[in-house]
Amino acid sequence: MGFLTEGTPLGWEAAAQFRAKVRRDGVEQFLAAYKSGLGRVDQVLRWGDEVEYMVLRRVPAPLAQQDVVAANGPARDEPGAVNGLPPMQRAGDGAQAPREFVLSLRAPELIEILQRDEHSHPEGGTVDVLWRPEYANWMIEGTPGVPYRTTAEDLCVVERNMALRRLEVQNILQPDEIVISLPAFPRLGCGQFTSPPTYPLGPVAQSLFVSDDVINPHPRFATLTRNIRLRRGSKVDIRVPLFQDERTPAAIPVITEPIPQWPGPERSSTASNDEREQLQNLRERAQHAETDDLYLDCMAFGMGACCLQVTLQTRDVKESRMLYDQLAVLAPIFMALSAATPIQRGMLLDTDVRWNVIAASVDDRTPEERDGLIAKSRYDSISCFIGNYEESDGIDTRAYNDLELEINDEAYKKLRSEGVDELLARHVAHLFIRDPLVIFDNRIDVNNAADMDHFENIQSTNWNTVRFKPPAVGSDIGWRVEFRSMDIQLTDFENAALAVFTVLTSRVILAYRLNLYVPMSKVDANMAIAHERDALRNQRFFFRRNIFHHASVQPPQSFLCSCGSEHGPVFDWGREFSCPDCDPSDPEFCGLLSMDEIVNGKLVENGFSFPGLIPLIKGYLEALEVKPETRAKIYEYLDFISARASGRLLTLASYIREVVTNHPAYKQDSVVSQEICTDLLEHLIAIERGACAAPRFLGSFGRVERDQSARPNDELKAEAREERSTDDDGVVLPGQSLSRSTLERSFQLFAKNVPHL
């Protein structure tokens, strides 16, 4: 999770005297990195992914829960399945005593074991997987040890590496522990939900539901938690709309289940007298309070959620800025495509993704700032585009920056005086409106010409949908863009499919010089739309009608623009092509498209009114003459994404919602009881391990690759290494360097990849 360093963090008050210095030095450090990397051009492009896991433990169910299971009787058999959902093993089935799932808090010691391979290698050596800590003690982050190359062949290694990561964790777990990739534990904050047991109302988070003991022991994490609360002047206040079922009450108690009480002396004994009194008052006030939405009250509900991220190295700074903008437009689309978070604190939600919960969980704005001075939390969608186009490109990025942007005036003036252009200067100055939340006592005075500590201090706590990442001075890592909006998926196949789709979309954007720009206010609107329950099937998103407007190439003859004009097959290499009927100043230049139309294309009688991302990708791949076996594997990922985008397959959020609402113990009241949660998790674990089919969720995709649990690590490592070492002549996925003949061929093939009506 962001920038970690060794040392002792200063308290909030003690750090006050250094905050202005950290901001000033952070700007200086950005300038040093920017100037150092300005002329950098990387011909060999790399990329990587980050997968976050949680560790669960099966524990004996309390006697009361066993009585409930026994009273409900046996599970329904196959004919009783509802809506095509497979039957589930119930919590009390079988000869064993009923068991339930809790979160295992052993992640720190597990990471120490997992990192031994990395630490035992000589400097400059490589390992297959890198392991890093995350916010909560149930979380583990895994990344490939060596970045992937931007070749078609390396796209086929991703799932194997993800399977290896999962297996490495599972192999060091205790018999009753399981590693799983879900955004949020369904009953986080409900009663006693951890192993070992923990108790809320600690002095750091002051949460009614979650203990301070779940926070990772690295001092950065507890300091972040405390300082966010201190800066805003109160605990974080997270409100999530509830799914309104037949028996869902109009108002629910703030405390839906008893708060676990510390069995010994007062748990908050480390707190001051004022803090202890405040905690007692919190508990008493909450006992009788009600709310019409779900109330969450600490950082763990957000930063304890798992996600999938993809980082793409670009050719140079200009390409990085352009890709940052285009991916920012796609961020809410991919968020809805990956939706996997329909439950929080034991309640079904009326939203499907994790994003707004995290945004509220780290919102450090004061009441005055929340009242209009600063529009967004530190964790939110971006607020300005930064693409710097030449006049011949025909794109004026400023025309789409229609949000009021708060900036640090001192930082902006400094950046402009040092030659940074207006767009990028405003972006960086916007980052620096935030206070540094964690300052380490031994890292205050650093070398601004070589170190990035203070810039990363600010950059890493601006958690946006995309992140523009300059290369550090002297680093062999180039300009990068980090894509951050996706929920983690249940299976390695899904995560690999989304990662591969992200990479290929970025390649097509660069190769075709696509123009996805819509006003920034529409991007924010799409973020809200993406949160809606089952947004993928039921909502439409603001999207540009003609993504070839001012593009490097024109569409094929079969392409009919939504403006009504048919565009011919003539390629214009001066980048001056545009549709005269698609004026960006016209409010109708972008319209509402469904997920199916954005991903698979929008069909009309005489051709296409919108090409769709996947048809463009397939035309691009076929023009590159990728090997048949490589293409087949990539197409499996693309066909899966296509099926999900069309609504033929459910998102994990929709699937979980169906499983819960069709459970025999569900009472149509939005409550996900311990029994339902246990059965749900058993069912999801069986799907991930390939022991249970889920046709409404995965169809027939990925069945062979999913069952890796019985395979030894060494076998998976050897296969992955062999695949990467034997394809040195792999097919490069070009961006700007795509030749004219290849572009022409890709458009010819693209025209064949979407069926006509």
N, C-alpha and C positions, 0 to 999 in steps of 0.2 A: 504494500500500500504506500506508494509514493516514496518520499525522501526519508531514509532512515540513516541515522548517524549515531556514533557513540558519544556519551557525555551525560551531563546532568542538565535537564531542562529547567530554565528559570521559571519561578512562579509568575502569575499574570501581572501582579503589581511590580515585582522586581524587573520584569522584562520591559516595562513601559519606557524606560529611559533609552532603550536600544531599538525600539520599533522603527523610528524614523531612519536610523542608520541602516538597518536591514533593508528597508525599502530603497534608499539611495544607492547602497552598494549592490542591491539586486539589479537595478537598472544598469549600473556600470558593468556588471557581470554579463547581462544580456548583450550589451553593446560589444563587449570583447568577443563573445561567442559569435555574434552576428557578423562582425567585420572579419573574423577569422574564417568563417565558413562561406562568406559571400561569393567567392570565386570557385567554390568547390563544386565539382561535377563527378558523380558516381555512375559509372557505366554498369557495374555489377550490382543489381538491386537485391535487397534482402527484405524479409518480412518475418514476423513471428506472431504467436498468439499467447494469451494468458487465460488459463482455466482455473477457476476457484472451486474448491471442493469443501464439503463439510463432513465431519466425522460423527456418526451416530453410534449409540450403544443400545442393545436390547437389554432391558432390565425386567425383573419380575413385576407384574402389575400389582398395585395395592389390592388388598382383599376386597375392598368396596368395588373396584373395577372388575374383579373376577366374578363377583356376584352379578353385576350388570350383564356381563357376557353370557353367563350361564342362563340368566333369565330370558335373554333374547333368543335362545335356542340355536339350532344349527343354521349354517349359511344356506342361502338359496343355491340350488343346483343350476346347471347350464341352461335348461329351458327357461329359468326365471330371470335370466340376464335381461337388462333393459337397454334399449337403444343400441344393441349390438355390442355392449360392453361385456368383456369376459368376466366370469365369476372370480371372486377373490377369496383367498384363504382368510378366514375371520380370526380375530385375535384369540379366540378360545378354542379353535379347531385343533384336533390332534390330541395325543396323549399328554403332551407337555402342559405345564401350568401356563396360564395366560401371561403374555409379556407385552411390554410397550417400549416405545423408542424415546430416548432422551439424547441430548447433545453431549458428546464426549469432549471434555476440555483438555485433551492430551495433545493438542496440535503443537504447542511449543516443543515438547520433548520428541514428538514424531519428526518435526522439521530438523531438529538437531541430528537425528539418525539419518534422515534422508540426505542431508548435506555432507555427510562424511565422505562420500565419493568425490564430490566437488572439492572439498578441502584437502583431500589426499593427493590431488593431481598437482603436478608442478605448474608454476606460473606460465600461462600461455596454453596450458592443456585444455581439453574439452571433455565434457560429459554429455550424456544423452538428455538429461533433464536438469533444470535448475529449480530449486525449491526456495520459496520465500514466505515469510510470515504475513498474515493479514490482521485485521482489526480484532477479531474475536478468537478465543482459544479453541473454537471448533473448526476454524478455517485454515486451509492450506492452499497456497498458490503454486501452480506448476507451469513452467514454460519450456519450450525446446532448448536444449543446451547449446545448440548452434542454430542461428537463424536459417530459415529456409531460403533457398534461391528462388528467384522469380522465373521458374521453369514449369512447364506443364507436368513434368515428372515429379517434382517435389510436392505438387498438390496432392499426389497420391500417397505421400508418406505421412501426411498430417494425422489421419485417423489412427494409424499404427503408433505414432508417437503419443497420442492422447491415451490410447489403450495401455501403453507402457507406463505412463504416468499413474493412471488409476491402479494398475497392478502393483507398482512399486509401493504405493501407500497401503493397499490392502494386505500385502505380504508382511508388513510389520505391525499390523493391528492385532489386538487380542481377539480370541474366538468370537466374542459377543459384540465386536465393533464392525462397522460397515462404513466404507467411503461412498459418498453419493454426491452428485452434482445437481443441486436444486438451489434456486435463488434464496428461498426463505424456509426455515423450519416451520411447519404449519402451526405448532403450538408454542412458539417462542413467547415467553412472558406469561404462560399459563401454569400456575402452581409451581411444582417442582419439576423442571424440565432439563436439568443438567446432571451429569455424572463427572465428578462427585457433586453432591448437593450444594447449592449456593442459595444465598439469601439476599433479597433486594434491599433498597433503602440505604445504600452506601453513600459515603460523602462525596464521591467523584461525580457520578451521574445523577444521584438522588432519585433513582427510578423506583416507582412503585412495583415494577414487575421483573426487573432484570438486575442481577447483582453486579457490582464492580468487579467481582472475581472472574467474570467471563472475558474481561479486557486483556488483550495480549500483554505480557509483562514488559515488553520494550517500553521505556518511559515515554516515548512519543505519543502512544495511543491514549494513555490515561490523561496526559497533559492536554492533548487535543480535546478530549471529552470535557474536562474541567474548564478549560479556557473558553470553549464555545459557550458554555453555560454562563461563565462570568462575564464575557463580553456582551452577550445579549441581555444580561440582567435577570435571567430566569431560565428554568429548564426549557429544553426544546419541546415544542408542542406540535405533535404530528396528528393530523385528522384525516381519516380515510373513509370514504363513503361505503356504507354497508350494502351488500346485496339484499334487496328487499324481496323476501320470499313470502309465501302465504301467511306464515305465522311469525314473521320477524316483527318484534315490537317496535313501536314508533321511537322509543327511547330505551337505551340499555344502560345498566350500571357501568360506571367507570371501572370498577373492580368486579369482574365477572366470576372470578374464582378466588378462594381464600389466598391471602398473601402468606407465603411460607415464613414462619417465625424462627429466628436463630435460637437454638435450644439452650445456649449457654449465656454468658454475659452479653450485654448490649453490643450488637455487631458493629455499630457505628462509633465505637469507643475512640477511634482515631480522629473523629470529627471534633470540632470545637463545640463549646456549649451552645453557641448560637446555631450551629449547623444541626446539632442533635435536636434542639427545639424545633427547628424548621422541618426536619424530617418527621418528627412526631405530628406536627400540624398537617403536613402533607397527607400522612396516613389517615388522620381523623377526618379531614375534609373529603377525602376520596371515598370514604366508607359509604357515604349517603348520596354521592353525586351521580347524576345520569347525563347521558349525551346521546344525540341522535346519529352520531357517527362513531367510528372506532377510534379510541384515544390511545396513542402510543407516546412514550415520554423519554426516550433516550436514544443515543447514537447507535446502540447495538441493533435496533430494529432496522436501521438503514445500512450502516457500514458492516453489519454482520450478515448482509445478504451477498450472495455470490453472483458473479457475472462472467461474461466472455468478452475479451477485448482483442483487437487485432492492431498491430503496429506495422506501418508500411514505410520503408525507406524510399525516398524519391531521388530523382536525378539531381536536382538542384533546388535552390530556395524558391525560384519562381514556380516550379512544378509542385513543390510542397504547399505553397500558399493556394494555388489553384485547387489541388486535391482536397485540402482542408475545407474549402468552401463547398465543393460539390458533395463531399461526404457529410457535411453538416446538414445539407438539404435531405440527404437520405437517412440520417440518424433516426428520426421518428418512424420512418417506414420500416427500418430494420428492427426497431424496438418492438413495434406491433407484430412483426413477423416472428419474433423470438419470444413473445409473451409467455410467461411461465410463473406468475406470482398472483394467484387468485385468493390466497389465504394469508392472513396475518393474525396473530394472537388468538387462534382458535375460532376465527370468524370468516365466513365467505365475504369477499369484498365485491364492490361494484366496479372495480378496476382489475386489470390483468397484468400489470407490470410493476416493477419495484421502484422506478425512478423517483417519483414524487415523495415517496417515503424517505428515501435517502436525502433528497434535497432538504426536506424539513428537519431531518435528524442532525444536520450539520449547519443549520441556518443560524449564524452568529450575529445577524443584524439586530441592532437596538430597535426599540419600538419606533423611534423617530425615523430610522432608516427603512423599516418595514412599511412605514406610512407613506412612502413615496420617494425618499431620497435615493434609495438603491432598490431597483426593481426586482432583482432576483437573488436567490440564495447563492452561496459559493458553489453549490452543486446544482448545475442547471444547464439548459441549452446555451449555446454561444449567443452573443448579442451583436456581433458584427462580422461581416465578410472581410477578408484581407487579400483576395486575389488581386495581383498587380498586372494588368494586361496592357499590351502595347496598343497604340491607336488603331493599328491594322486589324486587331482582334475584334474590334467593334463592340466591346463589352465595357461598360462603365460600372464597376462594382458598387460605387457609391449610390447609384440609383436604387439599389436593393437594400441598403442600410437605412431602413425606415424606423428603427427604434431609437429612442433617446438613449444615448450612451454616456454613462457616468465615467469620468476619467480622472486620474491623478494629474492635476495641472503641472506640477513640478516635474513629474516623470515625462509627461508629453513634451514639455519645452526642451528638456534635456535630450530626448530621443530625436526630436526634429533638428536641434542644433548640431547633432552628430551625424546628420545625413539620412536618418531613417524616414522613409516616405510617410505620408499622412495616414494611410490605411493601417500600416503595420504599427506605427507609433500609437495610434488610437487603441489598437488591440492590446498592446503591451501596457499602455497607461491604464486601460480598463482593469487588467489583472491587478495592478498596484493600488486600486482603491481599497483593497483588503488589508487588514492587519496581519502580520506574521503571527501565527497562533502558537508556535513552538520555537523557542530560541535556546540553543544549547550554550552553556557557559563557556565551553572551550572552543566555540566556533563563531565568535563574534567578530574578531579581527582576522580576516583572511585575505588572500591575494586576489584582488578582483580581476586581474589579468589572466588568471589561470583557474581559479576555483569557481564553482557554480552554486555554492551552498545557499546563498541568500536569494538568488533568482529561483532556485528549485524550491526553496521554502515557500515562496509565493505561488509559483507555477503549480506545484504539486498539491496545493490546497485550493486551487481553482479547478474543481472537478466538473469539467464540461463534457458535452456529448462528443466533441472531437478536441484534440490537443495538438497544437503546433509546437514541434520540438526541435530547437536548433541544436547543431552538433557542439559538444563541449570543445573548448580549445585543446588541440592536440589529440583529440579522439579519432579513432578509425571508424566511428559511426557517423553516418551522414545526416542530412535533413530528414525528418520523419513526421508522419502524421499518425496519431493514435485514435482509433475508432472505438468509442466507449459506451455505446447506448444499449447493447444487447443483453438480455437476460441469459444466464447460463442455461444449457439444455440438459436433459436427463441422460442422453446417451452420447458416446463418443462420435457416433455417426452423425447425429444432428449438429454437434459442435463443429465437427470437421466440415460439414456441408455449409454451415453459415460462414465459417472462416474462409473456405474456398470461394464461396459466392462473393464475399467482401473483396477478396483479392482480384477476382476476375472482373468484378464491376469497376474497380479502380483502374484496371488495365484498359477496359473498354472506354472509360471516361477519357483517359489520356490518349488512346489511339485514335478515337473518333473526334477528340476535342469537343465532347458533349457539353452543352450549356444547360445545366439544371437549375439555374438561378430563379428563385422566386423571392418576393420581399421577405425580409427577416421576420416580419410580423406573421407571415403565413407559416414559416417554419415553427414559430411558437404555437400557432394554432394547431399545426400537425402534432406537436408534442402533446397537447391536450387531447386531441382526437385519439392518439395512439394509446392513451391510458384507458379509454372506454372499454367496457366489458365486450369481449369478442369483436374488437375493432376490425380485425382482419376481414371478417365476413360481413360485418354490418355497417362499416363506416367508409367514407371516402376522404381522400387526402388532397390538399392543394398541391398541384404539380404543374410543371410547365407543359404547355400544349405541344410546342415544337422544340424538342431538345437539340435539333440540328440548327437552330437559329444562330447565325454567326459561327457555325462549326467549320472545321477544316474541310469537310467533305459534304457532298449532298447525298441525300437518300437515293435509293434505287427508284426506277421508274414506277414500281408498284406501290410506292409510298404516297399516301394521300394525307396531307396535313389536315389537322382538325379545323383549320381556317377555311377549308374548302378548296384550296389550291393543290394541284398535283405537281410535285417537284420532279424534274427530269433527272437522268442519270449522269449529267455532266459534272465532273469533279473540278472544283475551283481551289487551286492551291494557294491563292492569294488571301484566303480566309475572309473573303468579302461577301460570300453568299449569305443571303438572308431572305426570308419570306416577307414580301412587302405588306402582307395582310396580318403579320404577327408583330405588332408594334409593342415593345416592352413598356411603353407608357400607357398602353391600353389596359385597363383593369381586367380585361378578358384574356390577356395573353397567358394566364395560368387558370386552370379550372380544377374541378373536383374529379379525381380518378379513384377507382377502387384499387385495392391491393392487387387483385387479379390483373387489372389493366396495366398497372405500373410494372409488374414483374413479367407478365406473359403477353402483354400487348392488347390494344383495343381494336377490335375488328369492325370494319364497315363493309358495305356491299362491294365496293370497287378496290379495296386494298386495306391499308392500315391507317387509322387516325392517330395511333400511338404505337411505336415499335415494340416496346417492352424490353426490359433489361436482359432477360434470358435469350430471346431470339438474337439480340445483338451479340451476346457472348458466344452463342453457338456459331454464328456466322464468322466471328473473329477466330474461334478455335479451328474451325474447318479450313479456313484460309491458311492457317499456319501449318497444316499437314501434320497434326499431332498423331502419334502412333495409335492404332485402333484400340489396343488394350488400355492405353492411358486415357484416350478419349472416352471409352466406355465407363471407366471409373468416375471421371469428372462429370459425365452426363448423368450418372446415377445421383450424384449430389444435386445437380441442376434440376433434374426431373423431380426429386423430392421437394426442393424449394418451390418449384412450379406447382406441384400438387397441393402443398400447404397454402401457397398464395391464392390458389383458385378456390380454396375452401373445401376441397375434396378430403383433405386431411386436417385434423384439428391441431391447433397450437396446444402446447402442454397445459397452458392455463385453462383452455376450454375442456380439455380431456379431464383434468383434475376436477373441475367443477361438475362434470357429468358423473364421474366416479362418486363424488361426495353426495350429490343430490339423489343418486340412485341407490345409495347404501341403505340397507334395511333399518339401521338405527338413526337415520337422519329424520328430523322432525319438522322439516320445512320452516325452520326458524333461523337459518344462517349459521347455526352453531356447528363447529367441527369438533366433536367430542374426542376424548382420548381413544375410544374404541374405533371411531371412524378414522382418526389419524393413523392408528396402528395398522389397520387394514390397508389404508391408502399407501403407506410407505412400504409395506410388504409387497403390495402389487407393483409399485414403481420399481422396487429393487428387482423383482422377477422380470420385469420388462427389460431393464438395463442389462441384466445378465443373459438375456435371450431365452429365459425359461418360460416366458409367457408372451403370446402374440398380442398385439394391440393394433388391429387393422384400421380402426378409426383414427388412430394417432400416428402410426408409422407406416401403415400399409404393409407392403412386402419389402420395404427398403431396409438395407443394412443388416439383414438377418445373419449373414455369414460372419461379418466382422464383429458383431456385438458379443459373441460368446468367447471371450478371451480369458475368462476367470481361471481356467484350469491350465493355462499355458505358463511356463516358466519365464522369468524376466529375460534371461540370457537368450532365449529363442526369439523373443520379440525384438530385443536389441539387435541381434545379428541380422534379422530380416530387414529392419529399418536401415541399418548401416549399409547392407548390401544394395538396397534399392537406391540409396543416395550416392554410393560410390561407383555404381556401374552405369550411371547415366550422365557422365560428364559432358556428353554431346547432346544433352537434353534440349528440347525445344524451348527457347527463351520466349517469354511473354512480353513482347515489346510494347512501349508506350509511344513516346514521341518518335522513336526510330522506326516505326512501322512504315515499310516502303509503300510507294504509290501503287505498285502492282498488287501487293498484298491487301491494301485497303480496297481496291477495286474488286478483288476476288471476294473479300469478306462481305461486301455489300451484295454481290451476286448471290452468295450463299445465304446471307441473312434473309433475302427475299423469299427463300425456300423454307425457312425455318419456322414460319408462322402459317398455319393453315388458313386458306381463304374461306370465307363463308360460301 
